[in-house]
Amino acid sequence: MTSGRPENPVNAVAPNARAHCQIRYTVDTDPADFAPALRQHLDAEGFGNIQIENAGIRMPASRTDPGHPWVRWAVTSMEKTLGKHVQVIPNSSGGLPGDVFVDHLGVPLVWIPHSYNGCKQHGPDEHFLRAPRSGRHRRLRRDLVGFGGAGDAMKLLRDFCAAVEAEDAERFAALFTEDGVYHDVFYGAFTGRAGIADMIRDRFCRDATDFRWDMHDPVTNGTTLYVRYVFSYRSKMAESEGKRAMFEGVSIMTLRDGLIATYREIADTAPGFVDLGFAPERIARFAARQGKALRSQAEAARHLD
């Protein structure tokens, strides 16, 4: 707030004053009502000569449901690291650009303060306790950043690729939940760990060897994982034996308790088929089967007429 001209003070009551005000609010409040409400209050109190200028919204309020799986995971991780109960505050009026993540990117946001409830953050008596700088809190930061930066996801993906390259069916199946489903772009769907292990033994290893699978650029919100991959193998099929085929695609996984609940993929298969020397008729049949599968998806309904 400024009254008069502080840079050139005089011994008199200043004829004017101005104040820059910031209102921190929760997501259940409509910020469009602020300026009219303030105007009404000033007029009712006899301050009609006060002008309200440049009223606007700098950082809209945002909120992630406390029951969201990402919130539950973060709380569980923090309690495990700290050995203490973690309080979840469902609404906070702090000034954060959370809308960028929640509203525009559509991803959940968990804000973890660096202090405690009574720290009077942003107040004149704001303070910080020395205890949060302890080793336990450094471990908390490490554990949370590890998953937030796709650390756990990257480990899962490394194990995924290593199991396939080692042709280890049981090790691969163990990365899935008991009721997990693997939708393979070539062989179809396999359910349960036993079925997924059979897929590796009876399909993958029957038709190919010398697998190489690399994952790139994973993106996850804690329950869904997208990752681009490059996959290749050396064929054991009679018509293309010894030839290496390479495919690029995107894996889409749903996660539960650190394991894969469902796996499906979108793959650019044409270059690999050319590598294998498949006849055009065979490629056409496979493409037709992929098209049929795409048209059967609920998401494709509005594209069919």
Secondary structure in CASP SS format (residue, H / E / C, confidence):
PFRMAT SS
TARGET T0000
AUTHOR 0000-0000-0000
METHOD secondary structure of the structure
MODEL  1
M C 1.00
T E 1.00
S E 1.00
G C 1.00
R C 1.00
P C 1.00
E C 1.00
N C 1.00
P C 1.00
V C 1.00
N C 1.00
A C 1.00
V C 1.00
A C 1.00
P C 1.00
N C 1.00
A E 1.00
R E 1.00
A C 1.00
H C 1.00
C C 1.00
Q C 1.00
I C 1.00
R C 1.00
Y C 1.00
T C 1.00
V C 1.00
D C 1.00
T C 1.00
D C 1.00
P H 1.00
A H 1.00
D H 1.00
F H 1.00
A H 1.00
P H 1.00
A H 1.00
L H 1.00
R H 1.00
Q H 1.00
H H 1.00
L H 1.00
D H 1.00
A H 1.00
E C 1.00
G C 1.00
F C 1.00
G C 1.00
N C 1.00
I C 1.00
Q C 1.00
I C 1.00
E C 1.00
N C 1.00
A C 1.00
G C 1.00
I C 1.00
R C 1.00
M C 1.00
P C 1.00
A C 1.00
S C 1.00
R C 1.00
T C 1.00
D C 1.00
P C 1.00
G C 1.00
H C 1.00
P H 1.00
W H 1.00
V H 1.00
R H 1.00
W H 1.00
A H 1.00
V H 1.00
T H 1.00
S H 1.00
M H 1.00
E H 1.00
K H 1.00
T H 1.00
L H 1.00
G C 1.00
K C 1.00
H C 1.00
V C 1.00
Q C 1.00
V C 1.00
I C 1.00
P C 1.00
N C 1.00
S C 1.00
S C 1.00
G C 1.00
G C 1.00
L C 1.00
P C 1.00
G C 1.00
D H 1.00
V H 1.00
F H 1.00
V H 1.00
D H 1.00
H H 1.00
L H 1.00
G C 1.00
V C 1.00
P C 1.00
L C 1.00
V C 1.00
W C 1.00
I C 1.00
P C 1.00
H C 1.00
S C 1.00
Y C 1.00
N C 1.00
G C 1.00
C C 1.00
K C 1.00
Q C 1.00
H C 1.00
G C 1.00
P C 1.00
D C 1.00
E C 1.00
H C 1.00
F C 1.00
L C 1.00
R C 1.00
A H 1.00
P H 1.00
R H 1.00
S C 1.00
G H 1.00
R H 1.00
H H 1.00
R H 1.00
R H 1.00
L H 1.00
R H 1.00
R H 1.00
D H 1.00
L H 1.00
V H 1.00
G H 1.00
F H 1.00
G H 1.00
G C 1.00
A C 1.00
G H 1.00
D H 1.00
A H 1.00
M H 1.00
K H 1.00
L H 1.00
L H 1.00
R H 1.00
D H 1.00
F H 1.00
C H 1.00
A H 1.00
A H 1.00
V H 1.00
E H 1.00
A C 1.00
E C 1.00
D C 1.00
A H 1.00
E H 1.00
R H 1.00
F H 1.00
A H 1.00
A C 1.00
L C 1.00
F E 1.00
T E 1.00
E E 1.00
D E 1.00
G E 1.00
V E 1.00
Y E 1.00
H E 1.00
D E 1.00
V C 1.00
F C 1.00
Y C 1.00
G E 1.00
A E 1.00
F E 1.00
T E 1.00
G H 1.00
R H 1.00
A H 1.00
G H 1.00
I H 1.00
A H 1.00
D H 1.00
M H 1.00
I H 1.00
R H 1.00
D H 1.00
R H 1.00
F H 1.00
C H 1.00
R H 1.00
D H 1.00
A E 1.00
T E 1.00
D E 1.00
F E 1.00
R E 1.00
W E 1.00
D E 1.00
M E 1.00
H E 1.00
D E 1.00
P E 1.00
V E 1.00
T E 1.00
N C 1.00
G C 1.00
T C 1.00
T E 1.00
L E 1.00
Y E 1.00
V E 1.00
R E 1.00
Y E 1.00
V E 1.00
F E 1.00
S E 1.00
Y E 1.00
R E 1.00
S E 1.00
K C 1.00
M C 1.00
A H 1.00
E H 1.00
S H 1.00
E C 1.00
G C 1.00
K C 1.00
R E 1.00
A E 1.00
M E 1.00
F E 1.00
E E 1.00
G E 1.00
V E 1.00
S E 1.00
I E 1.00
M E 1.00
T E 1.00
L E 1.00
R E 1.00
D C 1.00
G C 1.00
L E 1.00
I E 1.00
A E 1.00
T E 1.00
Y E 1.00
R E 1.00
E E 1.00
I E 1.00
A E 1.00
D E 1.00
T C 1.00
A H 1.00
P H 1.00
G H 1.00
F H 1.00
V H 1.00
D H 1.00
L H 1.00
G C 1.00
F C 1.00
A C 1.00
P H 1.00
E H 1.00
R H 1.00
I H 1.00
A H 1.00
R H 1.00
F H 1.00
A H 1.00
A H 1.00
R H 1.00
Q H 1.00
G H 1.00
K H 1.00
A H 1.00
L H 1.00
R H 1.00
S C 1.00
Q C 1.00
A H 1.00
E H 1.00
A H 1.00
A H 1.00
R H 1.00
H H 1.00
L C 1.00
D C 1.00
END
